[in-house]
Amino acid sequence: MAAMESALQALIERIAQAHQTRTPLRIRGGGTKDFLGHSLQGEVLDTRTLRGIRAYEPSELVITAAAGTPLAELEAALREKNQYLPFEPPHLSWSASTAVGPATVGGMVAAGLAGPARATVGSVRDYVLGVQMVNGLGQHLTFGGQVIKNVAGYDVSRLLAGSMGTLGLITEVSLKVLPLPAAEATLVFQVGQAAALEQLHRWGGQPLPLNASCWVRDDTAPHQPELLFVRLRGAAAAVEAACLRMLNDLPGKQLDNAKTAPDWEQLRHQTLPFFTRPGEDRALWRLSLPQTAPALELPWPQLVEWQGGMRWVWAPVEAAAALQSAARRVGGHASIFVATNAQPTADSTGFGTENAATLVIARRVKQHFDPQGIFNPQRLYPDF
């Protein structure tokens, strides 16, 4: 404990000095999300000296950990008590850096990424109860708490989710957790994307324990079928009844959980064959759309998650206008998730969601937390 307090004080002093000298700092944990964002700038501020589970009350479904704690360590502690993070944060390894370490708790919150169950259970921010952070003035602040009733006023703790380290250094996080589901089943159907989305919408309107879905067509491999995988989680009786009902609605089969669990983990961490880079002329595009959006007729490999809400596409960077136009037509947006070597992530198409109103608000929030703009400059927005 004393060692971590000393490490925290050293980080605070470094931030205060950087504020005085206007020295840019790049907040970094394991570095697994280095590929995300417009730009990597500044001296590295390593969070991994802040490590350890500070408090865990399984009966209260709350865990508190220092920001530099490996995410795998936190999840292992939860598994010992038959609990988990329902939003399934991915442990990514897209970064080309050889210095990448394990994903950290702080990086999980800062990146705001969630896995296959996102559309059903919510996002990272929905499980953040409280944080401690150091702002750009070197002040160590506390927001929220360890119980939901303490989360009052401005929800700053959740504001940090997805902020990419641009607002401050997260030092500690309190998270809501849940018991592992009593039962689980995976069904598979051979069906095209349009029919799969229509069926998912029908099932979504019924009292079924839907947890995750994945439709995939790998155009890089010949004669590959179009498959829809659906994961159910909940009470044993509910899962069993849902399997019978859904297989009656659409011909398919139930798969062995022991065989499908690794596949869902690979989807979560983006290590499925689909995510293998098909060529240096392609970028991995992330299309965030309404779940009710129709199938998009695109000439590139696609994988559809979140009951239609997330569409992954391997397409050339030059397809930016076409993809963004297609996404906007159905009320969504398209952005590059993983750029090619020839097209760095710093390109303006990196996120693709900025608009004038968003930028005004973002600038004001940034100015409040980080007046000198020292934290992760131009990481989230290209101009600040």
N, C-alpha and C positions, 0 to 999 in steps of 0.2 A: 504493500500500500504506500509506504513512504517513497519507494522508488518511482511509483507512478505519479505521486504528487510532485516529486522533483522534476519528472519528465514534463508534466503539465506546466509547471512554472517556467521551465526552459522554453517551451513553445510559446507561452504568453509573452515572455520577454522578447523573443525573436519577432513576434508579430508587432509588438509595440515599437520595436526598433524599425521594422519595415515600414510602419505607418509614418514614422518621423522622416525616413529617407526616401519614401515612396518607392520602395523596392518590391517588385512583383514577386509573389509567392505562388507556387503550384502545389496545392494540397494533394497528397497522394498516399494511398494505403498500399494495397497489394499491386496496384497498377493494372488490374485486369480490365479496367474501363478506359485505358489511355487512348484507345481508338475513337472514343466518343467525343464529339464536340468540334468546334471550329478550329481551335488552336491550343497548343500546349506551350505556355510561356511561364517564365519565372523560376526562381530557385525552389528546389523541391522541399516541401515541408512534410516530412514523413510522420504519419499518424501511428505507426506501428509500435511506438514506445508507450502508447496508451492501450494497454491490453489487459483483458480479464473480465470475467462475469462478476459484476458488482453486487447483484442481488437477484435471487430467483425464488419466487413463491408459486410453486405449481398449483396450489389450491386456489390462488388468486389469478392464475393465467397471465402472469406478468413476469418478464425477464428484463434486467437492466445490465448493459454491457458497455465497456469502454469502446471507443470508436475504432481503435486499431485491432480489436479482437478478431481473429479469423472467423469468418462466417461458418465454416465447417465445425469449428469448436463449439460455437453457440448451438448449432443444430444438433450436434452430438449430445450436448447436455439436455436438450429438449427430448430427444428420442429416448433417453434413459427414463424419462417420466411419461413416455407415450404421448408426447405433445409435439407440435410442429408449427412452422410459419406457413399458414395456408396459402399465401400469395406466391410461394415457391420462387424466391429470388434466384436468378441464374448466377452460376459461377462461370463467368466467361473467360475465354482464352484467345480472343481475337487479336490481342496486341502482338505486334512483331517484336517487342522488346524481350531480350533474354533475361531481364531483371524482374520479370513479373512474378509476384508471390501469390499467396492465397487471397481470395476476395475477403474484404473486411466488412464489419458491421456498418461503419461509417460510410464506406463506399457504396454499400447497398442502399442506404438512405439517400445519399447524394445523387446517385444515378437514377433512383426511382424505378428500376426495372422489375417487372414481375413475370412469372412463368405461365404455364398452360391454364391454370385455374383463375387467372386474372378476371375474366368476364363474369365469373360466378361469385367469387369470394371478395373481390375488391383489390385495391392496389397497395403498394407499400405505405403510402400516406395514411390509409385507413387503419393501420395497425400501430402507428407511431403515437404513443401516449405523451411522451415528453423527451426533451433533449437538453443537454448542456452544450454550450458553444462559446467560442471566442470570436468577437466581432472584429472589425477592422481597426478599432481603437485599442485593442488589447484587453477589452473587458470580458470577463468570464460570466456568462449569463445563463439563467435557467428558465426554461419555458415548459408549460404543461406539468405533468407529474407521473405517478405510477398507477393512477386510477382514472377512469373516464370522467368522473365528476370534477376532477381538478383541471380538466382541459376547458378553461373558460376564457372569455375575451378573444383577442386576436390569436388565431391558431398558428403561431409562429413555428411551432415544432413541426407541423405538417407542411408548412411553407417550404421548409428546407428539403423536403423530399423532391428529388428531381432538379434541385438547384445547381447541381454539378460543382459544388464547392465555391460558388461565386459570392455567397453571402457571408461565409465565415467558416471557421474550423469547428466541426462537430467533435465534441470530446466524449460524450456519453449519450446513450439512447435507451429509452424504456419502450418496450414493445408488448403489445397484446399478442398472446399465443392461444392456440386451441388444441383440444385433445385430438389425437389421431382418429380418423373415421373408423367406425365399427366394421364397415364392410366396403368393398370396392370391387368393381367389375369393369372390364373393357369389352366393347362390342366393335366389330368391324363390318363395314358394308362396302360393296363395290358399286360406286355411283359417281356420276359426274358432278362437277362443282355446283352448277345451278340447282340440280335436284337435291344435292346435299344441303345447301343453304336453305332451301324451302323446307326440307324435313326438319332441320335444326330449329327453324322458326316455329314450326308446329309443335315440336317437343318443348320448346322454350315457354310456350303458353300453357303447358300442362304441369301438374304437380309431380314432376319427376326429379330425382336427385342428380341432375346433370352437374358435372364438375368441370370437365374439359373436353375439348374436341380438336381434331386435327384432320384436315383434308389435304391430301398431297398428290401431286402429279409431277413426277420427275422426268422432264423432257430430255434430260441428258442421257437417259438409258432407254433403249428401244423396247417397245412392247410392254411397258410397265403399266399396270392397271391404275385406275383412279380410285383411291381408297379413302373412306371416311372412318376415322377412329373416334369413339365416344367413350369417355370415362365417367362412371357413376360412382358416387361416394355418399355414404349415409348409413342409416339403420339397415341391418341385414334384411329385414322383411321388405323395406322400401326398395332396396337395390334389386332384390330378387324379383319383385313384382314389376319393376321398371324394365328389367331385361326381357321378361316375357312379353310385355306390352310393346316394347320397341321392336323386337324381332318379329312380332306379328304385323307391325306397321310397315316394315321394310326388311326384305330378305337379307340376312347376314348371319353372323355367328359370334358366340362368346369366346374370348380368348383366355388362356391361362394367365392368371395374375403374375405368377413367377416369371413368365416370359415377357409380359408387357411392362412391368414396373421399370426395367432398365431402359425401355424405349421411351417412356414418358420422361425419365430423367435425362435422356439424351436430347429430347425435345426442349426440356427446360434449359439445358446448358448449351443448346445449339451445337450439338455434336452429331446429330443425325446425318446420314449421307447427303441429304438435301443441302445442308449448310456447308458442305465441302466446296470450296471456291471453284466454280466451273471454268474460270479463265480470267486472266488479268484484264480483259476488256470489259468485265462485268463488275457491277457493284451490287451489294445486297440492299435492296430498297424495302423500307417499312411503310406500308400503307395503313394508316389508322382510319377506319371507316365505321359508319353506323352498322350495327349487326344486321340490319334489314337491307343493307345495300346489295344489289344484285351481283351476280358473278361478273367479273370483268374479263372480257375477251382480250387477253394479252398474249403475245407470241413468245413469252418467256416462261421459264419454270416458276411455279407458284406453290406456296404452302399456306393454308388458311387456318388460323387459330381463333380462339375466343368467340366461337359460334358465329364467325364471320367478321368480327370486329378488327382482326389483325390479318393482313395479307402480306406475306413475304414474297418478294419477286427478285430474281437475279436478272438484271437488265443493264444495258450500257448507261454510263453517265449521261450520254447524249440524249437518252430518252426522258430526261428530266421534265421537259415541257409536256410531253404526252402523258406521263404518269401523274404529274401534278394536276393536269387538266382533268384526267379521268377521275382522280380522287375528289377534286372539288365538285364535279358534277353530281356526285352522290353524297355530298356533305362531309367529306373527310379531307385528309391531306397526305401527301407523300413526301418522304424524306430519305436521304441516304443513311443507312445504319452502319455499314462497313464499306469504306471507300476502297478503290483500287490503288495500286502503287502509283499509277499515272495520274490519279486524281486525289490529292490529299483531302482529308476531312475538313480542312480549313476553307474549302470552297464554299461559296455562299449557299449552295444547295444542300449543305450538311443537315440542317433541320427543316428548313422550308416552311415553317409555320408562323414566321414573324409577320405582324401587321402593325400599323402605326399606333393603334391604341395599346396593344400589348407592349410595344417598345417604350411608350411613355411611362406606363406603370412599372415596368421592369427597371427602368432607369431610376425612378424615385425610390424603389425598394433597395436597389443596389447602393444608392447614395446614402440612404439611412444606415445600412448595416456596414458599409465599407466605403467611407467618404473619399479615401485616396485611391480606390480601385486597385488594391494590391492583390486581392484573391482571384486566382485563375482568370486573369484578364482575357477577354475575347473567347472564352471557352464556350459559353452558352449563347452569346450574341456577338456578331463579328465586329461591332463598333465599340463595345465597352466590356 
